Amino acid sequence: MLVRCARIGFVNSGRGCYKSTLNYSSTSGNVNSVENEAASSKSAKETSSTDEKTSLESSAVPSSRLSRLFHYGSLAAGVGISVASQGIQQVAKGETPSWKDLILSDSNINRITKKFSKMRGAALKIGQMMSFQDEKILPPQLYQILSKVQNNANYMPIRQLNRVMSTELDSIDWETKYFQRFDKRPFAAASIGQVHDAILLDGTEVVVKVQYPGVKDSIDSDLSNLLMLLTASSLLPKGLFLDKTIANARKELKWECDYIREAQSLIQFEELLQNDPTFVVPHVFQELTTNNIITMTKMKGYEIMKLPPNIQNDQKIKNFISENIMRLTLLEIAQFKFMQTDPNWANFLYNPTTNKLELLDFGASRDFSDEFIWNYRRLLTYAMLRDRKGVTEVSKTLGYLTGYESTAMVEAHVDSVMTLGEPFIKYNSNPDQMFDFSDQTVSDRIRGNIKLMLNERLCPPPEETYSLHRKFSGIFLLCAKMDAQVRCSKLFDEIFAIHDRN
């Protein structure tokens, strides 16, 4: 097994799972351990896990390009036949059917959702990425599809799973050779792979993430087919720059299909957060990690949006969770220059026994150049200082504006950036000044400018911001969902702000 470690480029550190601890003097507030709550909610957690497994469906992953092309073709044909049939029926009734309403009928929503869940890979990933757009940007029926597929992939049949594991671990007896127990029914299935509970021979509880066969090799053809379908349907506003969105998705999908890259990102975050008092990162077992599987320590926390009621109703804990995730986001941009960009809230777990936040899924991790980070920090610092001229000039430097936009477009863009900076403004001398996300109108006011910007934008935003802003938006929505009060100005001043902007 050391040969395998060397072959995939890992350094075998022999370390166990770290407990992260970053010296950040009580920014997150003092939340006591809630071991009693953990004990009382244990059965609820086990029931929830069982329910989630029961809700998953099994289907073989179409792994060849030809089979995947067939599935896209059958989807297009099925939607087309439905459109024609419903259109004829409506005309016969004297109605004037709408193209978008025909495409996004209830039957077609169900048809598209099932096909995306069966296809996995690019089809499901695009759905997941776009589901984090605000529902008022996208047609409501399309948003309904994307929300359904966000965490609704089918899982591999056991025979297909066995083939993958035997190949990756070079043994037909992989299950007994490396594991005391391996649960072949996954507890989670997403766009790229599925996740299984297991116990190593030494008794260590782990999870094993297994990539769907054929997904990696079908990215380019899948995305080309999706681009054709979405363009032909004319469902999306032109200002979303669909070709650029697809190009960014192509790059991120290839990153996420590279499990060696993800494992190295896990190791990097483990090192970056090794002194943090709040965050824990799973430890990678390198000898059981390959291009298509990752084995890592099992995290014991709850998804932050699925906390048991006795924790869910504790606003101090929700503030603690929100403030620390905001802190991590600012650290990733300003200091690490390396970010896990997937905003899926299921990637954050809260462990009430340890009072720590556990981080998952590092496939979409990426770094940012010094130049981009410097200018992006300048941009938000100017916004926090209410300096419209500074925001306009740095927006041109970053590539958000060309200098040839209409006055209305420039004003809408600057208004949106200024609004984004509002949570970080220091209004008084109180170092612990809170921003109340339960009362905020930031999202609504930014949303109010989106239609104009989509219609009048002359250039796509810099490629770095597709993933960065997706993460930022997800964190703002999280804080609002939790009705959180967060010391945003303190975090911004200590971590992010540039005090000399020249």
C-alpha positions in Angstrom: 0.0 0.0 0.0 3.0 2.3 0.4 3.5 1.8 -3.3 0.0 3.2 -4.0 0.7 6.2 -1.7 3.9 7.0 -3.7 2.1 6.5 -7.1 -0.6 9.0 -6.4 1.8 11.6 -5.0 0.9 11.7 -1.3 3.4 12.1 1.5 2.5 9.5 4.1 2.4 11.6 7.3 1.1 8.9 9.6 -1.0 11.4 11.4 -4.4 10.8 13.0 -7.4 13.0 12.7 -6.5 16.5 13.9 -8.6 18.7 16.1 -8.4 22.1 14.6 -7.6 25.2 16.7 -6.8 28.8 15.2 -6.1 31.4 17.9 -8.9 33.8 17.4 -9.6 35.5 20.6 -13.3 34.8 21.4 -14.6 36.3 18.2 -17.2 33.5 18.0 -18.6 34.1 21.5 -18.7 31.7 24.3 -21.1 28.8 23.7 -21.0 26.0 26.3 -20.8 22.4 25.3 -24.2 20.8 25.0 -23.5 17.2 25.6 -26.9 16.7 27.2 -28.6 17.8 24.0 -26.4 15.5 22.0 -27.4 12.5 24.1 -31.1 13.3 24.0 -31.0 13.8 20.2 -28.9 10.7 19.3 -32.0 8.6 18.4 -33.4 11.4 16.3 -30.1 11.6 14.4 -30.1 7.8 13.8 -33.7 8.0 12.6 -32.9 10.9 10.3 -30.0 9.0 8.8 -32.2 5.9 8.2 -34.9 8.0 6.5 -32.3 9.6 4.2 -31.0 6.3 3.1 -34.6 5.0 2.5 -35.4 8.0 0.3 -32.5 7.3 -2.1 -33.1 5.4 -5.3 -30.7 3.0 -7.1 -30.0 3.0 -10.8 -26.9 2.1 -12.9 -24.8 5.1 -13.9 -24.8 5.5 -17.7 -21.0 5.4 -18.1 -20.3 5.5 -21.9 -20.5 8.6 -24.0 -23.0 6.9 -26.3 -25.3 5.8 -23.5 -25.2 9.3 -22.0 -25.9 10.9 -25.4 -28.9 8.5 -25.8 -30.2 9.7 -22.4 -29.9 13.4 -23.4 -31.6 12.6 -26.7 -34.4 10.8 -25.1 -34.9 13.7 -22.6 -35.1 16.2 -25.5 -37.5 14.0 -27.4 -39.7 13.4 -24.4 -39.9 17.1 -23.6 -40.5 17.9 -27.2 -43.4 15.4 -27.5 -44.9 16.7 -24.3 -44.7 20.3 -25.6 -46.3 19.4 -28.9 -49.1 17.4 -27.2 -49.9 20.1 -24.6 -49.6 22.9 -27.2 -52.2 21.2 -29.4 -54.6 20.6 -26.5 -54.3 24.3 -25.4 -54.9 25.6 -29.0 -57.9 23.3 -29.3 -59.3 25.0 -26.2 -58.8 28.4 -27.8 -55.8 29.2 -25.5 -52.5 30.8 -26.6 -49.8 28.6 -25.1 -46.5 30.0 -23.7 -43.3 28.3 -24.9 -41.7 28.5 -21.5 -44.9 27.2 -19.8 -45.0 24.3 -22.2 -41.4 23.3 -21.6 -41.7 23.7 -17.8 -45.0 21.9 -17.4 -45.5 19.7 -14.3 -44.9 16.6 -16.4 -41.7 18.0 -17.9 -40.4 19.1 -14.5 -40.8 15.6 -13.3 -39.3 14.2 -16.5 -36.2 16.5 -16.3 -35.7 15.9 -12.5 -35.7 12.1 -12.9 -33.3 12.2 -15.8 -30.9 14.6 -14.1 -30.9 12.4 -11.0 -30.2 9.3 -13.1 -27.5 10.9 -15.2 -25.5 12.4 -12.3 -22.3 14.1 -13.4 -22.5 17.4 -15.4 -26.3 17.3 -15.7 -26.8 17.2 -11.9 -23.8 19.5 -11.2 -25.2 22.3 -13.4 -28.5 21.9 -11.6 -26.8 22.1 -8.2 -24.7 25.1 -9.2 -27.7 27.1 -10.5 -30.0 26.1 -7.6 -28.0 28.6 -5.5 -29.1 31.4 -7.8 -32.0 33.4 -6.3 -35.4 32.0 -7.2 -36.4 35.4 -8.6 -33.5 35.4 -11.2 -34.7 32.1 -12.7 -38.1 31.1 -14.0 -39.9 29.6 -10.9 -40.5 26.2 -12.6 -36.8 25.9 -13.5 -35.9 26.8 -9.9 -38.2 24.1 -8.8 -36.3 21.5 -10.9 -32.9 22.7 -9.7 -34.0 22.7 -6.0 -35.2 19.1 -6.4 -32.0 17.8 -7.9 -29.7 19.6 -5.5 -29.4 16.5 -3.2 -31.3 13.9 -5.1 -29.0 11.7 -7.2 -29.6 8.0 -7.6 -26.9 5.7 -6.2 -25.1 2.8 -7.9 -26.4 -0.8 -7.8 -24.2 -3.0 -5.6 -22.8 -4.9 -8.6 -21.5 -1.7 -10.2 -20.1 -0.5 -6.8 -18.2 -3.8 -6.4 -16.6 -3.4 -9.8 -15.4 0.1 -9.0 -14.0 -0.8 -5.5 -12.3 -4.0 -6.8 -10.6 -1.9 -9.6 -9.5 0.9 -7.3 -8.2 -1.2 -4.4 -6.6 -3.9 -6.7 -8.5 -6.7 -5.0 -11.6 -8.7 -5.6 -11.7 -9.3 -1.8 -11.4 -5.5 -1.1 -14.2 -5.5 1.5 -12.7 -8.1 3.9 -9.1 -7.1 3.1 -9.4 -3.5 4.2 -12.6 -3.1 6.3 -14.3 -4.6 9.3 -17.6 -3.3 7.9 -18.6 -1.5 4.7 -22.2 -0.3 4.2 -22.9 -0.8 0.6 -26.0 1.3 0.7 -24.7 4.9 0.7 -26.0 7.5 3.1 -25.5 10.3 0.5 -25.5 10.5 -3.3 -24.6 13.6 -5.2 -23.5 14.8 -8.7 -20.1 13.2 -8.8 -20.2 10.3 -6.3 -21.8 8.6 -3.4 -20.7 8.2 0.3 -20.6 5.1 2.4 -20.1 4.4 6.1 -17.3 2.0 6.9 -15.0 0.7 9.7 -11.4 0.0 9.1 -9.7 -3.1 10.4 -8.3 -1.2 13.3 -11.8 -0.1 14.3 -11.5 3.5 13.0 -14.9 4.8 11.7 -14.5 6.3 8.2 -16.5 7.4 5.2 -15.6 6.3 1.7 -16.5 8.6 -1.2 -16.8 6.6 -4.5 -16.9 8.4 -7.9 -19.5 7.3 -10.4 -17.9 5.4 -13.4 -17.8 7.3 -16.6 -18.6 10.7 -15.1 -15.0 12.1 -15.5 -14.8 11.0 -19.2 -18.2 12.4 -20.1 -17.8 16.0 -18.8 -17.1 17.7 -22.1 -19.8 15.9 -24.1 -22.4 16.3 -21.2 -21.8 20.0 -21.0 -22.0 20.5 -24.8 -25.4 18.7 -24.8 -26.6 20.7 -21.8 -25.5 24.0 -23.5 -27.4 23.1 -26.6 -30.6 22.1 -24.7 -30.5 25.3 -22.5 -29.7 27.6 -25.4 -32.5 26.1 -27.5 -35.0 26.4 -24.7 -34.3 30.2 -24.2 -35.1 29.8 -20.5 -32.3 31.8 -19.0 -31.7 35.5 -19.1 -28.8 36.5 -21.5 -26.9 38.4 -18.7 -26.1 35.1 -17.1 -23.6 34.5 -19.9 -24.5 30.8 -20.1 -21.4 29.9 -22.2 -19.2 31.4 -19.5 -21.2 29.6 -16.7 -20.8 26.3 -18.6 -17.0 26.9 -19.1 -16.6 27.6 -15.4 -18.7 24.4 -14.6 -16.5 22.4 -16.9 -13.4 23.5 -15.0 -15.0 22.9 -11.6 -16.3 19.5 -12.6 -12.9 18.4 -13.7 -11.5 19.5 -10.4 -14.2 17.7 -8.5 -13.6 14.5 -10.5 -9.9 14.5 -9.5 -10.1 12.8 -6.1 -6.3 13.1 -5.7 -6.7 16.9 -6.0 -9.5 16.8 -3.5 -7.5 14.8 -1.0 -4.6 17.2 -1.3 -7.0 20.1 -0.7 -8.2 18.3 2.4 -4.6 18.0 3.6 -4.0 21.7 2.9 -7.1 22.7 4.9 -6.1 20.4 7.7 -2.8 22.3 7.9 -4.4 25.8 7.5 -6.9 25.1 10.3 -4.7 23.1 12.6 -4.7 25.8 15.3 -8.4 26.8 14.9 -10.6 26.4 18.0 -13.7 25.8 16.0 -13.2 23.9 12.8 -12.4 20.3 12.2 -11.4 18.8 8.8 -11.5 15.0 8.1 -8.2 13.2 7.9 -7.4 11.4 4.6 -6.3 7.8 4.7 -3.9 8.0 1.9 -3.4 4.2 1.4 -7.2 3.9 0.7 -7.4 6.9 -1.6 -7.1 6.8 -5.4 -8.2 8.7 -8.4 -11.8 7.5 -7.8 -12.2 6.9 -4.1 -11.4 8.9 -1.0 -11.4 7.4 2.5 -11.5 9.8 5.4 -12.4 10.0 9.1 -16.1 10.1 9.8 -17.5 13.4 11.1 -20.1 13.0 13.8 -22.0 16.3 13.6 -25.4 17.3 12.3 -26.0 19.2 9.0 -26.5 22.8 10.2 -29.9 22.9 8.5 -31.0 19.6 10.1 -30.2 20.3 13.7 -32.4 18.5 16.3 -35.2 20.8 17.7 -33.5 21.2 21.1 -30.4 22.7 19.4 -32.4 24.3 16.5 -34.2 26.6 18.9 -31.0 27.9 20.6 -30.2 31.3 18.9 -26.8 31.4 20.6 -25.7 28.3 18.8 -27.1 29.5 15.5 -25.2 32.8 16.0 -22.1 30.8 16.8 -22.4 28.7 13.7 -23.1 31.7 11.4 -20.4 33.9 12.8 -17.7 31.2 12.4 -18.7 30.3 8.9 -18.5 34.0 8.0 -15.1 34.2 9.7 -13.9 31.2 7.7 -15.1 32.7 4.4 -13.2 35.9 5.0 -10.1 34.0 6.1 -10.3 31.9 2.9 -10.3 35.0 0.7 -8.1 37.4 2.5 -5.5 35.2 4.2 -5.5 31.7 2.8 -6.2 32.8 -0.8 -7.6 29.3 -1.0 -11.3 28.6 -0.7 -13.7 25.7 -0.6 -16.2 27.3 -3.0 -19.1 24.9 -2.8 -21.9 26.8 -0.8 -23.9 23.7 -0.1 -25.0 24.0 3.5 -24.7 20.2 3.9 -20.9 20.7 3.8 -21.1 22.2 7.3 -21.8 20.0 10.3 -22.2 21.1 13.9 -21.1 18.7 16.6 -22.8 19.6 19.9 -20.6 17.2 21.9 -17.4 19.1 21.0 -19.0 22.4 20.1 -17.1 22.4 16.8 -17.9 22.8 13.2 -16.9 20.0 10.9 -16.1 20.7 7.2 -16.9 18.4 4.3 -16.4 18.2 0.5 -13.3 19.9 -0.8 -13.5 19.0 -4.5 -14.3 22.6 -5.5 -11.4 24.1 -3.6 -9.4 26.6 -5.5 -6.7 29.2 -5.0 -6.7 32.9 -6.1 -3.9 35.1 -7.3 -2.4 37.7 -5.1 -3.4 40.4 -7.5 -7.1 39.4 -7.6 -7.3 39.0 -3.9 -5.7 42.5 -3.3 -8.1 44.2 -5.7 -11.1 42.3 -4.4 -10.3 43.3 -0.8 -9.9 46.9 -2.0 -13.3 46.7 -3.7 -15.1 45.6 -0.5 -13.1 47.9 1.7 -14.2 50.9 -0.5 -17.8 49.5 -0.3 -17.6 49.4 3.5 -16.3 53.0 3.5 -19.2 54.1 1.2 -16.7 55.3 -1.4 -18.6 55.0 -4.7 -15.7 56.4 -6.8 -13.3 53.8 -5.3 -15.8 51.0 -6.0 -16.2 52.1 -9.6 -12.5 52.3 -10.3 -11.6 49.0 -8.7 -14.6 47.4 -10.6 -12.9 48.4 -13.8 -9.6 47.0 -12.6 -11.2 43.7 -11.8 -13.1 43.5 -15.0 -16.7 43.9 -13.7 -17.0 47.1 -15.8 -15.4 48.0 -19.2 -15.9 51.8 -18.9 -18.5 51.8 -21.7 -21.5 50.8 -19.8 -24.6 53.0 -19.5 -24.9 55.2 -16.5 -27.8 53.1 -15.3 -25.7 49.9 -15.5 -22.8 51.5 -13.6 -25.1 52.9 -10.9 -26.8 49.5 -10.5 -23.4 47.7 -10.2 -22.0 50.1 -7.7 -25.2 50.1 -5.7 -25.0 46.3 -5.5 -21.4 46.4 -4.3 -22.1 49.1 -1.8 -25.0 47.0 -0.5 -22.8 44.0 -0.2 -20.5 46.0 2.0 -23.2 47.1 4.4 -22.9 44.3 6.9 -19.2 45.2 7.4 -19.7 48.9 8.2 -18.6 50.0 11.6 -21.4 52.3 12.9 -20.1 53.0 16.4 -17.2 52.4 18.7 -18.6 49.2 20.1 -16.1 46.5 19.0 -18.8 43.8 19.3 -21.3 45.6 17.1 -23.7 43.1 15.6 -25.2 42.9 12.2 -28.7 41.4 12.4 -29.3 39.2 9.4 -32.9 38.5 10.4 -33.7 42.2 9.8 -31.5 42.7 6.7 -32.7 43.9 3.3 -29.3 43.4 1.6 -30.5 40.4 -0.5 -33.7 42.2 -1.6 -31.9 45.4 -2.7 -29.2 43.5 -4.6 -31.9 41.4 -6.2 -33.7 44.7 -7.3 -30.7 45.6 -9.5 -30.2 42.2 -11.1 -32.7 42.5 -13.9 -31.1 45.7 -15.2 -27.6 44.3 -14.9 -28.5 41.1 -16.7 -30.0 43.2 -19.6 -27.1 45.8 -19.8 -24.0 44.0 -18.7 -21.3 44.2 -21.5 -18.9 41.6 -20.3 -19.0 38.6 -18.1 -17.5 39.0 -14.6 -13.9 37.8 -13.9 -13.9 34.0 -13.8 -12.7 33.9 -10.2 -16.0 35.5 -9.0 -18.3 32.7 -10.4 -17.2 30.4 -7.5 -16.3 33.1 -5.0 -19.7 34.9 -5.2 -21.6 31.7 -5.2 -19.9 30.9 -1.9 -20.5 34.4 -0.5 -24.1 34.4 -1.5 -24.6 31.0 0.1 -23.1 32.3 3.4 -25.3 35.4 3.4 -28.4 33.3 2.8 -27.3 30.9 5.6 -26.9 33.8 8.1 -30.4 35.1 7.1 -31.9 31.6 7.3 -30.5 31.3 10.9 -31.8 34.8 11.8 -28.2 35.3 13.0 -26.5 38.2 14.7 -22.9 38.4 13.6 -20.0 40.7 14.5 -19.4 41.3 10.8 -17.5 44.7 11.2 -15.1 43.2 13.7 -14.4 40.2 11.5 -14.0 42.4 8.4 -11.6 44.8 10.2 -9.4 42.1 11.7 -9.3 39.7 8.7 -10.2 41.4 5.4 -10.1 45.2 5.3 -7.2 47.0 3.6 -6.3 50.0 5.6 -3.8 51.4 3.1 -5.6 51.1 -0.3 -2.9 52.8 -2.5 
